[in-house]
Amino acid sequence: MFGLLINEKEVKEMEYLIKREMDEILFDLRDERIDHIVKNAMEERYKVLFTLFRRVAPPNDCLKYMRRGKRGRKKG
């Protein structure tokens, strides 16, 4: 386990960078040209990023980026 001491400006920067990366992944997951195996890797990366995001972002922002389970996920 690691500890990290960062100021408020750095927290906002982390939030911004993680949001941007998650938005790109969400956009790419809708692209039907991308192979299923690649999408699985992207899903795993999204999970890691979301875990980091939950540590720095307010709960309301976290709700916006929560993903549904595979059964409830919309196609298209």
Rosetta constraint file for C-alpha pairs under 8 A:
AtomPair CA 6 CA 10 HARMONIC 5.98 0.50
AtomPair CA 6 CA 11 HARMONIC 6.68 0.50
AtomPair CA 7 CA 11 HARMONIC 6.36 0.50
AtomPair CA 8 CA 12 HARMONIC 6.31 0.50
AtomPair CA 9 CA 13 HARMONIC 6.33 0.50
AtomPair CA 10 CA 14 HARMONIC 6.16 0.50
AtomPair CA 11 CA 15 HARMONIC 6.18 0.50
AtomPair CA 11 CA 56 HARMONIC 6.32 0.50
AtomPair CA 12 CA 16 HARMONIC 6.17 0.50
AtomPair CA 13 CA 17 HARMONIC 6.20 0.50
AtomPair CA 14 CA 18 HARMONIC 6.05 0.50
AtomPair CA 14 CA 56 HARMONIC 7.66 0.50
AtomPair CA 15 CA 19 HARMONIC 5.99 0.50
AtomPair CA 15 CA 53 HARMONIC 6.46 0.50
AtomPair CA 15 CA 56 HARMONIC 6.62 0.50
AtomPair CA 15 CA 57 HARMONIC 6.30 0.50
AtomPair CA 16 CA 20 HARMONIC 6.14 0.50
AtomPair CA 17 CA 21 HARMONIC 6.29 0.50
AtomPair CA 18 CA 22 HARMONIC 6.10 0.50
AtomPair CA 18 CA 49 HARMONIC 6.41 0.50
AtomPair CA 18 CA 50 HARMONIC 7.88 0.50
AtomPair CA 18 CA 52 HARMONIC 7.98 0.50
AtomPair CA 18 CA 53 HARMONIC 6.45 0.50
AtomPair CA 19 CA 23 HARMONIC 6.01 0.50
AtomPair CA 19 CA 53 HARMONIC 7.76 0.50
AtomPair CA 20 CA 24 HARMONIC 6.33 0.50
AtomPair CA 21 CA 25 HARMONIC 6.34 0.50
AtomPair CA 22 CA 26 HARMONIC 6.13 0.50
AtomPair CA 22 CA 46 HARMONIC 6.17 0.50
AtomPair CA 22 CA 49 HARMONIC 7.03 0.50
AtomPair CA 22 CA 50 HARMONIC 7.67 0.50
AtomPair CA 22 CA 65 HARMONIC 7.98 0.50
AtomPair CA 23 CA 27 HARMONIC 6.14 0.50
AtomPair CA 24 CA 28 HARMONIC 6.18 0.50
AtomPair CA 25 CA 29 HARMONIC 6.06 0.50
AtomPair CA 25 CA 42 HARMONIC 6.52 0.50
AtomPair CA 25 CA 43 HARMONIC 7.96 0.50
AtomPair CA 25 CA 46 HARMONIC 6.94 0.50
AtomPair CA 26 CA 30 HARMONIC 6.81 0.50
AtomPair CA 27 CA 31 HARMONIC 7.12 0.50
AtomPair CA 28 CA 34 HARMONIC 7.66 0.50
AtomPair CA 29 CA 34 HARMONIC 7.68 0.50
AtomPair CA 29 CA 39 HARMONIC 6.17 0.50
AtomPair CA 29 CA 42 HARMONIC 7.61 0.50
AtomPair CA 30 CA 75 HARMONIC 7.66 0.50
AtomPair CA 30 CA 76 HARMONIC 6.14 0.50
AtomPair CA 34 CA 38 HARMONIC 6.74 0.50
AtomPair CA 34 CA 39 HARMONIC 6.83 0.50
AtomPair CA 35 CA 39 HARMONIC 6.34 0.50
AtomPair CA 36 CA 40 HARMONIC 6.26 0.50
AtomPair CA 37 CA 41 HARMONIC 6.56 0.50
AtomPair CA 38 CA 42 HARMONIC 6.27 0.50
AtomPair CA 39 CA 43 HARMONIC 6.11 0.50
AtomPair CA 40 CA 44 HARMONIC 6.38 0.50
AtomPair CA 41 CA 45 HARMONIC 6.32 0.50
AtomPair CA 42 CA 46 HARMONIC 6.09 0.50
AtomPair CA 43 CA 47 HARMONIC 6.30 0.50
AtomPair CA 44 CA 48 HARMONIC 6.53 0.50
AtomPair CA 45 CA 49 HARMONIC 6.22 0.50
AtomPair CA 46 CA 50 HARMONIC 5.95 0.50
AtomPair CA 47 CA 51 HARMONIC 6.19 0.50
AtomPair CA 48 CA 52 HARMONIC 6.45 0.50
AtomPair CA 49 CA 53 HARMONIC 6.02 0.50
AtomPair CA 50 CA 54 HARMONIC 6.07 0.50
AtomPair CA 50 CA 65 HARMONIC 7.55 0.50
AtomPair CA 50 CA 66 HARMONIC 7.93 0.50
AtomPair CA 51 CA 55 HARMONIC 6.83 0.50
AtomPair CA 52 CA 56 HARMONIC 7.03 0.50
AtomPair CA 53 CA 57 HARMONIC 5.73 0.50
AtomPair CA 53 CA 62 HARMONIC 7.32 0.50
AtomPair CA 54 CA 58 HARMONIC 7.54 0.50
AtomPair CA 54 CA 59 HARMONIC 7.48 0.50
AtomPair CA 54 CA 62 HARMONIC 6.12 0.50
AtomPair CA 57 CA 61 HARMONIC 6.31 0.50
AtomPair CA 57 CA 62 HARMONIC 6.53 0.50
AtomPair CA 58 CA 62 HARMONIC 6.53 0.50
AtomPair CA 59 CA 63 HARMONIC 6.34 0.50
AtomPair CA 60 CA 64 HARMONIC 6.85 0.50
AtomPair CA 61 CA 65 HARMONIC 6.96 0.50
AtomPair CA 62 CA 66 HARMONIC 6.33 0.50
AtomPair CA 67 CA 73 HARMONIC 7.91 0.50
AtomPair CA 68 CA 72 HARMONIC 5.82 0.50
AtomPair CA 68 CA 73 HARMONIC 5.63 0.50
AtomPair CA 69 CA 73 HARMONIC 6.18 0.50
